Amino acid sequence: MNLIIYIIVILHYFSNDEENKILGCKHYQRAIKFQASCCGKWFTCRFCHDAASDHEVDRKKTTRMMCMYCNTVQPAGQNCINCERCLAKYYCDKCKLWDNEPRKSIYHCDDCGICRIGKGLGEDYFHCKKCNACLAISLKDNHKCIERNLESNCPICGEYMFTSTSIVIFMPCGHCIHYKCHQEYIQTNYHCPTCFKSLANMNEYFRRIDTMLQQHKMPPEYENWHSYILCNDCEKRSYAKYHFLYHKCAYCSSYNTKVLKTYETSKSIPSITDTIALSTNTDENEHSSENANDASTSNDNNNNGQNSNNEATSTTTPNEN
């Protein structure tokens, strides 16, 4: 039974588009099958191998291929040594990658160690040494570097992004994520799933929260309660009046905050080494003049940082092989 299933899977992945005379598999257009160095079996591409096997193939160790035109087994290469036909428009001897898609541009990056989609380094992409990734050339002096940024899993789907064949984008905070995962994620969230910073300029949204909180007061029994909070946007700590959902940062006016501790004002305030500002959740100032001045000064100095959040995301070239 297992043998029958295996044969069905192999036939499926060795299939081609007979109607349009396109050889290859559902992953690649190519006129070759390669022999896996790990198990000695023949497959059209590494994805076909991995789907039908209980192990992954090291494609770079491939040494033998078979021409789909004349079925000649031979050393890996771009042209058949028997019928002399070109088996793929693009061939990388380092990655053992064949691709015969006429509208696709591919190049090999020695720093990445893999092939990527694009016209090439210096044309539409460049390699950032610190990020260790190929980025759009328009981002050469216009992106936030995070060391070995792509060498991580997508925070949504968990796929390793450095070798991912899906489009990867960089969020304003600098962290990366799959484009498709990002589009689904922002339907219900506005902060980075890695560092929790806001993904866009949220000032208008925060002003709406201000208006809502002015119209809906907390129950009287919570009047003397306050929360010690950490702002995910400016990374500063401050005090805010207690609320069931919303706590406003005293420095940048962001509601993208995390409650660290809640306490009654009548009780002693814990000793805190950071600069402390006591803010309300609305525009109404209910604090002492000293705390109000601290909050006002901090807001003037830091509000511009909140306004400068970049709503656009930048892209990196996907891995091809």
Residue pairs with C-beta under 8 A, 6 or more apart in sequence:
6 52
9 51
9 52
10 43
10 52
13 25
13 26
13 43
13 44
13 45
13 48
13 51
13 52
14 25
14 33
14 43
14 44
14 48
15 25
15 26
16 22
16 23
16 24
16 25
16 68
17 24
22 29
23 29
23 30
23 31
23 68
23 69
23 100
24 30
24 31
24 44
24 45
24 100
25 44
25 45
25 47
25 48
27 44
27 45
27 47
27 48
28 44
28 45
28 98
28 99
28 100
28 101
29 88
29 99
29 100
29 101
30 44
30 45
30 87
30 88
30 98
30 99
30 100
31 67
31 68
31 69
31 85
31 87
31 88
31 98
31 100
32 44
32 65
32 66
32 67
32 68
32 87
32 88
32 98
33 42
33 43
33 44
33 65
33 66
33 68
34 42
34 43
34 44
34 45
34 59
34 62
34 64
34 65
34 66
34 76
34 96
35 41
35 42
35 62
35 63
35 64
35 65
35 66
35 73
36 42
36 43
36 49
36 53
36 57
36 62
37 57
37 58
37 61
37 62
37 63
38 55
38 57
38 58
38 61
39 53
39 55
39 57
41 49
41 53
42 66
43 49
43 52
43 57
46 56
46 57
46 59
46 321
49 56
49 57
50 56
50 57
59 95
59 96
59 97
59 321
60 94
60 95
60 96
61 96
62 76
62 96
63 75
63 76
64 73
64 74
64 75
64 76
65 73
65 74
65 75
65 76
65 77
65 87
66 72
66 73
66 74
67 74
67 80
67 82
67 83
67 85
67 87
68 87
69 80
69 83
69 85
69 87
70 80
70 82
70 83
72 80
72 81
72 82
72 83
74 80
74 81
74 82
75 81
76 93
76 96
77 87
77 91
77 93
78 86
78 87
78 88
78 91
78 98
79 85
79 86
79 87
80 87
87 98
87 100
88 98
88 99
88 100
89 99
89 100
89 101
89 102
90 97
90 98
90 99
90 100
90 104
90 106
91 97
91 98
91 99
92 106
92 108
92 115
92 321
94 108
95 108
95 114
95 115
95 321
96 321
97 106
97 115
97 320
97 321
99 106
99 320
104 117
105 117
105 118
105 119
105 120
106 115
106 116
106 117
106 118
106 320
107 115
107 116
107 118
107 119
107 120
107 121
107 125
108 114
108 115
108 116
109 115
109 116
109 121
109 127
109 134
111 127
111 129
111 132
112 127
112 132
112 133
112 134
112 162
114 163
114 319
114 320
114 321
115 319
115 320
115 321
116 125
116 134
116 317
116 318
116 319
116 320
117 317
117 318
117 319
117 320
118 124
118 125
118 134
118 317
119 125
121 127
121 134
122 137
123 137
124 136
124 137
125 134
125 135
125 136
125 137
125 317
126 134
126 135
126 137
126 140
127 133
127 134
127 135
128 134
128 135
128 143
128 145
130 145
130 146
130 147
131 143
131 145
131 146
131 147
131 148
131 149
131 150
132 147
132 148
132 149
132 150
132 151
133 149
133 150
133 162
133 316
134 316
134 317
135 143
135 170
135 314
135 315
135 316
135 317
136 314
136 315
136 316
136 317
139 170
139 314
142 314
143 170
143 174
143 314
144 170
144 173
144 174
145 174
146 174
146 175
149 170
149 174
149 175
149 176
150 161
150 162
150 168
150 176
150 316
151 161
151 162
152 160
152 161
152 162
152 176
153 159
153 160
153 161
154 161
154 164
154 168
154 176
154 177
154 178
154 181
155 175
155 177
155 181
155 193
155 194
156 177
156 178
156 181
156 182
156 184
156 185
156 193
157 178
157 181
159 166
159 178
161 168
161 176
161 177
161 178
162 319
163 319
164 178
164 318
164 319
165 318
165 319
165 320
166 178
166 179
166 180
166 318
167 178
167 179
167 180
167 315
167 318
168 176
168 177
168 178
168 179
168 315
168 316
168 318
169 176
169 177
169 178
169 179
169 182
169 313
169 314
169 315
169 316
170 176
170 313
170 314
170 315
170 316
171 177
171 182
171 192
171 199
171 313
172 197
172 198
172 199
172 200
172 309
172 310
172 311
172 312
172 313
173 192
173 194
173 195
173 197
173 199
175 192
175 194
175 195
176 316
177 185
177 193
179 315
182 313
185 193
186 199
189 199
190 198
190 199
190 200
190 202
190 205
190 256
191 197
191 198
191 199
191 232
191 256
192 198
192 199
195 232
196 232
196 256
196 258
197 232
197 233
197 256
198 232
198 233
198 254
198 256
198 306
198 309
199 309
199 311
200 309
200 310
200 311
201 306
201 307
201 308
201 309
201 311
202 254
202 255
202 256
202 306
202 309
203 253
203 306
203 307
205 255
206 248
206 253
206 254
206 255
209 246
209 248
209 255
209 281
210 248
210 281
210 282
210 283
213 243
213 246
213 281
213 282
214 282
214 283
214 284
218 241
218 242
218 243
218 244
222 242
224 264
224 265
224 266
225 241
225 242
225 262
225 263
225 264
225 265
226 239
226 240
226 241
226 242
226 262
226 263
226 264
226 265
226 278
227 239
227 240
227 241
227 242
227 243
227 247
227 259
227 260
227 261
227 262
227 263
228 237
228 238
228 239
228 259
228 260
228 261
228 262
228 263
228 270
228 272
229 237
229 238
229 239
229 240
229 247
229 249
229 257
229 258
229 259
229 260
230 236
230 237
230 257
230 258
230 260
231 237
231 238
231 249
231 251
231 252
231 254
231 256
231 257
232 254
232 256
232 257
232 258
233 249
233 252
233 254
233 256
233 305
233 306
234 249
234 251
234 252
234 254
234 302
234 305
234 306
236 249
236 251
236 252
236 274
236 275
236 298
236 302
237 260
237 272
237 274
237 276
238 249
238 250
238 251
238 276
238 277
238 278
238 279
238 295
238 298
239 250
239 276
239 277
239 278
239 279
240 247
240 248
240 249
240 250
240 257
240 278
240 279
240 280
240 281
241 247
241 279
241 280
241 281
241 286
242 262
243 281
246 255
246 281
247 255
247 257
247 259
247 281
248 254
248 255
248 257
248 279
248 280
248 281
249 255
249 256
249 257
249 279
250 277
250 278
250 279
250 294
250 295
250 298
250 299
251 277
251 295
251 298
251 299
251 301
251 302
252 298
252 299
252 302
252 303
252 305
252 306
253 299
253 303
253 306
254 306
261 270
263 269
263 270
275 294
275 298
276 294
277 291
277 294
277 295
277 298
278 287
278 288
278 291
278 294
278 295
279 287
279 295
280 286
280 287
285 292
287 295
